[in-house]
Structure formats: C-alpha cells, structure tokens
Amino acid sequence: MAPGTIFWMQIEFLGSGGAIATPVPGMMDQLNVKARTLGVPYSRFGPCLYVHGPELLIDTPEEARLALDRAGIMHVPNCLYSHWHPDHVLGRRIFELNRNWGHWPDTPFCTQVYLPQQVAVDAREHQGLYETLAFHQSKGLVKIHELRDGDVFTLNGVTVQPFRLAQDYAYGLLLREHQTRVLVVPDELFEWRPPEFVRKVELAVLPSGIFETNPRTGKRRIPEHHPIFESEATFRQTLAIVEQIQPRRVIFTHIEAIDMVDHDELLMLAEELTASGRYGEVMFAWDTLRVTC
C-alpha cells in the first residue's frame, strides 16, 4: 500500500444468531421453516464478527468454519475471545485449518489469539478452551496473547481496547481508526452502564437482548417473572442503553431463534426505531451483512 493510504474498517456479520441459532433442528414453526427453506437472511449462524482492516475475528461459534468459508476468508490473522460461553468458543477447531495439509514439510499459518484478562482465567476452567489453544500453539497454529485489563493493542493501524462489562467475565471492544470509533459488545449487556469513552461513537454493535414482548405489538411473550430476566437484558433495556450511548448508527445482533422474530419483522422495526429519532440509524444484522465504519 502507498504511504498515507487511509484504511476503512468494515464489519462483516459472519453469524448474527445467538446461543440458539436459526433454524432449530426439528422445529416446524413458520420462522424455522422459512429459515430452513430460504436460508439467508432468515437463517442465522451463531455469534461471530470479522472486522476487515485489523483482520480481527471476534469469537468462534460452532458454525465458524462454515461462516468463514461462506465469506471467502481462508486464514484468520487475528482472533479475540469476548468471553468463555459455549456459543462463542466451540468452533475453535478452525485453527486446525492453519495447517498446510497438502504439503510436507508443513509451514502453518499462525493466528494471533487475544484473551482479555478474565477470559484467560476462565479459559483454563471452562469448555477446555485454553487446553485446545495451547495444543494449537504447540503446533505453531496460534500464538496466545494474554492481556491485562487496560491493555490496548494495534492491528494494521486500528487500536483495539477491550473492557469489562457489568457481567465481568465478558468484554466489549472499542475500535479506533483515525477519528472513527466503533463499539462492539458481542453479548452480556445485563446491568451495564456505558462509560463515557464509548459515548457518541460512529457505530455501536450490540446484542439485541431478549424480546420479552412482541417488539411491534407489545404482546407479552415471556412471563413477567421468568428467571431469564435475572441474568439477561431485554430488548427494552438494550434500547435504554442505546439512548445513553447516543451512537450515529446502531446494529443489533445476537438474535435468538427462541425470540421468534423473523428478518422481515426486524426490518420494519428498524425503520420505526430510526424514524423515532431516539436511537440514531437502526439496523438488525443478518448473516453476510457487511458495513463500512
């Protein structure tokens, strides 16, 4: 690249689903049948993003291999884990693809894997994450970078600042390129109060939260005293967080199959929320969506 070239981050939603991706095996309701028969944008892989520019993959759900193949991404230079939950880590076998299986001697590609402080601790206790990464590191397929809270690192001119959320096993990220700031919170907004340094970002990528009511009719879907509300943010609470952040644009992702809200309904809801003038420009992600920051 020529000196002085300006790079623009692009975020690609490899998987816009949540802990329960869409379609759900065996479910024959309208949402799941539509997803099964029509595919994208109605179907959703588990939660993962790829940020072009810093070439950073955020999280590896079970469908990570399929998502990367669909996006035409052969190798992942950098990967960061936001937290240890299964829907965000169980696709970590993708790093085996760094082997050059058709040649000998093998010169593998090496992915730089970043673990924020608490994620590194939890990786040693949950899901066998650290054991798997350490094995891959012994084969030259990855290099593990354990971060301390407050650490900031730079990838291709983009600074990456992980920070703890209220659920302090989970992290959000602030990405900076020139004057552009992008907030990415892959999951776990429950009880979070946005700090000043993430306010008025150009783009906020946030989990949608639980749709306890139909988002357009207001009809209740989940009983008011369901225990899920003791640990999960609702969509209404997520909207209140957006009002605090005041982003220019917001894209909601981590959309659960069990919420039973399909792509067409979300498109209409995004138009209504944008027209309200309270949240900036609103979108709901779908798999393969790619936006310039």
Stockholm file with secondary structure:
# STOCKHOLM 1.0

chainA/1-293         MAPGTIFWMQIEFLGSGGAIATPVPGMMDQLNVKARTLGVPYSRFGPCLYVHGPELLIDTPEEARLALDRAGIMHVPNCLYSHWHPDHVLGRRIFELNRNWGHWPDTPFCTQVYLPQQVAVDAREHQGLYETLAFHQSKGLVKIHELRDGDVFTLNGVTVQPFRLAQDYAYGLLLREHQTRVLVVPDELFEWRPPEFVRKVELAVLPSGIFETNPRTGKRRIPEHHPIFESEATFRQTLAIVEQIQPRRVIFTHIEAIDMVDHDELLMLAEELTASGRYGEVMFAWDTLRVTC
#=GR chainA/1-293 SS CCTTCCCCCEEEEEECBCSSCBSCTTCCSHHHHHHHHHCTTTCBCSSEEEEETTTEEECCCTTHHHHHHHHTCCCCSEEECSCCCHHHHTTGGGGGGGSCTTSSSCCCCCEEEEECHHHHHHHTTSTTHHHHHHHHHHTTSEEEEECCTTCCEEETTEEEEEEECSSTTCEEEEEEETTEEEEECCSCCTTCCCCGGGTTCSEEEEECCBCSBCTTTCCBCSCTTCGGGGTSCBHHHHHHHHHHHCCSEEEEECBCGGGCCCHHHHHHHHHHHHHHTSSSEEEECCTTCEEEC
#=GC SS_cons         CCTTCCCCCEEEEEECBCSSCBSCTTCCSHHHHHHHHHCTTTCBCSSEEEEETTTEEECCCTTHHHHHHHHTCCCCSEEECSCCCHHHHTTGGGGGGGSCTTSSSCCCCCEEEEECHHHHHHHTTSTTHHHHHHHHHHTTSEEEEECCTTCCEEETTEEEEEEECSSTTCEEEEEEETTEEEEECCSCCTTCCCCGGGTTCSEEEEECCBCSBCTTTCCBCSCTTCGGGGTSCBHHHHHHHHHHHCCSEEEEECBCGGGCCCHHHHHHHHHHHHHHTSSSEEEECCTTCEEEC
//
